[in-house]
Structures are given as structure tokens and as C-alpha cells.
Amino acid sequence: FNKSVSGGANSTEADRSRSRREFLRVVLTSGLALGNPRFAMAADWPCRWQLQAFHFHADFDLPQHAPVVQELIELQRTVPATLQLPTSDESIHIYLFRSKRVYRNYLRQYFPGVPDRPAMYIKQRGYGMVFAHTGPEFAVDVRHEATHAVLHCELPFVPLWLDEGLAEYFEMPAAARFNGHPHLADIRRELGRRRLPDLDRLEAITDLASMTSSDYRDAWAWVHFLLHGPAEAHDVLLEYVRDIHQQTVPGPLAVRIRRKRPRYLGDFVRHFAEIEPLVELPQ
């Protein structure tokens, strides 16, 4: 993917992060070649848990990752609560692999044609699934993709920028969401250079493959501002999500916020200027 930063600057660190953690939401349609729809029954899963709406399938001893499992259970409550939505009881299946090789072979067998990524959310015929393998970014990967899964249980559709912005926000452990994301230092640096992320441009992106590392960061920044910034901005987000939940085409959020908070760009700059990044990130 082309890596660019708003305003034309390039970021080597963002590129490295992007290559390490490339997340992809894949909505499978009948146009894609699918494997056996009963693929979940085809494997002998050594560990299976059902906790609330989550069905876990792992080829390793899952209790060793109990903190991550608990965080996913919390996401099922926290994501809709943050957006003031009712909690869905729709099932989400989580498939976890110890080995990257086994993970890749599994996806190639049952979902031929999907891109090669370290973590993936797939929705097939209304069935939400997250796939991931263990590694240095395992917890972040799973939280990110599980956020997609929860959002798509709650809403009939999610605009791409909001989908990825919320997933970037909730991929961090709860204690680090406000001021612990690596994006925070990047966005403060960009604002110091008088480069503001363009919400209108973000809202116009409809192809996930065209999103750059800068777009993920900027989507996170707008979500952060809308969640933690002025009350009017927060209200705009909640009204926007409420319209989506009611299956109303919401129109551009940028138009709404300009109408309700005309000087929102100044608010955006002040919002991030007042937040000090965490020095040491929680695990």
C-alpha cells in the first residue's frame, strides 16, 4: 500500500507499523470462492469456550490468554455502551491459532482468495468470525478485529472511516485508550506542523485497500475527538450512529459537525494539544 501522511510527509515508523499490523475486514459474498460452510466442524479444536456471545475455538490451551479473552467479553459491552446502542446477542466466533503457518493453511483451505493478513474479520451469510494467530501483536490484533465483529452485530452498516477508527480506538487495552495509542504522538506531531486530518476526504474513502497508515491514524483521531472532545461533537457522533442503527442513511458526519460546531477544527487542535501521551503503555 502507498504510505502517506496528510500534507505529503512520509512516516517510516508508520510504514513499519502498517507492515506489522495490517488488518482487513472481509465481507464475503457469493461472488467469492468459498470453502465448506461447515468448516468450523471440520477441525478438531483442542479448546472450545463459549462466553456470552463469543464462541472461542483454539488449537492451544486458551486459559494462558485469559486476560485477552476477558477483554473481548468487555468489548461486547463497552463498544455498544460507548455508542449508546443496545447490546446484541448475535454470536461471534473467534478462531485462534498458535502457528502462523497453520493459520494461513486453514484460511487457504476454507476461504481461498482472501488476502494474507495476521488477523481477519469475516462475515459470511450473517455469521461473524475473527481469525488470528499468536505473536507479538496478538492482543492488539484480536481486539481490533473483535471490535469490527461487535460493530457489525450492532449496526446494519458501518461507514469505513468509522469502522476502522473505532477498531483502532478499541484495539488498545482499556487503560491506554485515552492517551496510550501510538497514534497520539503522531497526530500531535502532524498538528504541530499545521496538518489537520481531512474528515471530508476520509468519509469519501469506500475501498479498504486504498486506506493508508495515515488514514487509519486520522480515522482514529476523529473518533477520539468525537468521543472525548466537546459535548456537541460527542452528540453529533451519537446522533449519527443512532441514525445508522435505525437504518437511515446518515449523510456525511462532517456536514453535521460543521452545522452544530462551526469552529470544530480549532476544537480538534486544542483537544489533542491538551493530552499528554502515556510514557509507559499498559500491556
N, C-alpha and C positions, 0 to 999 in steps of 0.2 A: 504494500500500500504506500501511497505517497504520504510522507510525514510533513506536515507544515504547521506553523503556528500563526494565529491571527496576526495579520500585519506583515507576514512574509518571512519572519525569522524561523530558523530551524532549531530543533532541540534534540541533541544526541541522547540525553537521558530519557526523553520521551520516546525516542525510537527504540532504545533498549527495552524500556518498559513495555512498549507496544509489542515487540517481538516475543517477550517472555509471556505476556498475558494477553493473548488475542482471543477475545470472547466472541462467540457468534450465536445469535438466536436464529434457529432454523425452523420455519413453519413448513412442514412437509405437506405437499398437495398431491393430488392424484397424478400430476404431471411428472413427479419424480419416481424413479425406480425404487420400490420399497421391498424390504425383505419380508419374511414371515411375520404377519401381525401378531402371532403368538410367541414372539421372540423371547419374552420375559420368562416363558415356561421352558425354553429350550436349554437354559443354562442351569447348572446345579450350583445355586448360590449358597456358600457356606454360612452366610449370616443374613438373616432377614428380620427386619424390625418393622412394626407399624406403630407410629406415634402420631396421634391425631390424624391430620390429613396426609401425612408423609408416609410413604411406603419405601423403606430402605432395602436395597439389595447390594450386598458387598461380597467380594471374593477374599476378604480378610476379616480379622477379628474387629468388628466395629467399635466395641467399647473403648478401644485405645484412642478413638477420636470422639469420645463422648462430648467434649466441650463444643466441637463443631456441630454435632447433631443437635445439641441443646440450642445453639444459636439459630439453626434453621427453624426449630419449633418456635422460637421467639419471633423470627421474621414473619411467620404466618399471622401472628397477632400484631406486630409492630407496623408492618407495611400498611395494612388497611387502616389501622388506628391513626397513623400519621396523616393519611389522606382523608380521614373521616368517612371511611367506607365500611359497610357491613363485612364481617368475616365470612368467606366462602368455606364450605366443607368439601369442595371438589378435591378429589385425590390427586396427589403429585407423587410420582415415582422417581426415586433417586438411585442411580446405578453407579456404584463406586468400585474402582479397580486399583489394586496395588501397583500393577505394572503398566507403564505406558504402552508397551508392546501388545499386551493382552487387550487393553482398552481400544487401541487402534484396530486390531484384528476383529474385535467384536463389532465395532461400528461399520467396518468394511463389509462384514458378513451380513448384518441385518439392515444397514442403511447405506447401501452403495451409492456413491456420488456425493455424500456430504463432505465438506472441507475437513482438513486435518487440523484440529484445534485441541488444546489441552482440556477444555471444558466446553460443554454444549447444552443448550436447552432446545428441545424438540417438542413440537406439539403435533401429534398425528391423530386425526379424526377425533378431536376433543380431548385427547389423552396427553397430559403434560408430563414430560420426562426431563430429568437432568442427568447428564453423564459426565464423569470426571475421573481422573486418576491421581493418586497421591504424588506429592512432590513439594518443593519449596513454597509454591503459591496455592497449595491445595485448599486451604480455608478460604482464601480470597476468591478463588475460582468458584467454589461451591456456593458461597454466599451470593456472589454476583448472579450466577445462573438461577439459583433458587428465587432470587428477587424477581427475575423475569417470570418464573413459573407462577409465583403468587400474584403478580400483577395481572397476568393473563387469566387467572381464575376469577379475579375481581371485576375485570373490565372487558367489554366486548371488543375493544381495540385500544391500542396504546400508541400515540404518535412516537416515532422513532427516537427523537431527541429526548423525550420524557422517559421513554423506556430505558434508554441507556444511561441517562442522567441519574435516574433513581437507582438503577443497578450499581452504578459507580458509587453512589452515596451509601447504599446499604451493604456494599461488599466489605466495608471496614467493620471491625468489632465495634460494639455499641459505644464503648468509652472513647473511641477515636473518630466518631463520625463528624462531630462538630469541627474539630481543629486538628485532626490527625492524618488526614488524607494527603499523600504526596502532591496531589493537585493543588493544594492550598498555597504552597510556596511558589509553584509555577504561575498560578493566576495572579498572585501578588506581584511577582516579578513583571508579568505582562502589563498589569495595570500601572506599575511604576514607569513603564515605557509608553504609557498612554495608548495601550492597545486593549480595547474593550471587545469582549466576545459578542458577535453579532447574532442576536436571537432570531431575527428575521431569516438570516441565512441558514441557521440551524433548523428552523422549522420547515424550510424548503427541502431538506435532505430526506429522501424517501428510500434510498438504496443503502443498506447497511454496509455493503462492500466499499462504498465511497467515503465512509466516515474515517477520518484520520485520528491519530492520537490527540491532536489539538481539539478535534470535535468532541471526543469523549470528555476531555478536561473541561471544555466550555459548557457542555451539557450538564456535567456535574456542578459547575459554578452557578448556572442559572437555577438548578434545583436547590442548591444550598441557599442561595439568596431568597428564593420563594418560600423556603421552609423557615428560615431564621431571620429574614430581613423585616422590613416594615409590615405592620399588620395588614395594610391594604394589599401589599404584594402577596402575602400569605392567603388572603381572602380570594384573590384572583386565581391562584392555583387551585384552591378547594372548589371554587365555582366551576372552573374548567374541568376538573376531574369528575365533579358531580354531573355535569352535562354529558360527559362520555359514558358514565355509568348508566345514565338514563337513555343512552343510545341516541343522543343528539349530536349532530356534527358541530364541534365546538368552535371552529374557525381558529385563526391564529391567536395564540396567547399574547403575542407582542402587541397586537391591536388592543386587547383588553387592558393590559397593564398601562399602556400609554394613555388610555382613556381615564383610568382610575388614579394613576400616579404619574402625571406627566414628566416629573423630574426623576424618573426611576433610574436613569443611568448614573446620576450623581449619587443616589442612594446605593447603587450597586458598588461603586468605587469606595464609598465610606464603609460599607458593610465589611468588605474584605480588608480594608486598611486597619480596622479595629480588632481583627482577630489575629492572635499570635499563634503560630503553628506549635504543636507539641514537639518538645525536644526528643522525647523517647516515646516511641509508639507502643501501645499495648499489643500483646500477642493475640 
